[in-house]
Amino acid sequence: MKKAILLLAFVFSFTALSHAQTSVTFNIDMKYALENGLFNDFTNDLFLKGNISPLSTSSAGYLEMTDTAPVDSIYSVVVEFPAIYDGDLLEYNFVIKRLLSTENEERKRELTLSGEAEDLPAIKFNSYDW
């Protein structure tokens, strides 16, 4: 009987842990901000913050975004959310850290974690459109 219970516990835990993570690529278009002096890629940093781990709303848990193709001014970061959060509503936004100040987007953005890989379209910093 003990073996059957242990086997069932193992099968259940393996099944629960085998669900795929939600992989989300967050993109932000910084071209306007760069061209108008609102963002300087040499002295400023761009971060993503959110309310579901591995993101955080405290600055220690922000994830840095990078421009992997500097010609396009699109900054990106890929985040892997554990399957336990599938179906949860993620609230997130972007943050510019300057030498003497920090600017948070005014608008909170939302995304329901689906369990599927997502590549979000690039949006402008602090814009209200998608």
Secondary structure, DSSP 8 states (H G I E B T S, - for coil): -HHHHHHHHHHHHHHHHTS--EEEEEEEE-HHHHHTTS--TTT-EEEEEESSTTS-SSGGG-EE-B-SSTTT-EEEEEEEE-GGGTT-EEEEEEEEE-SS-EEE-SS-EEEE--SS-EE---EETT-S--
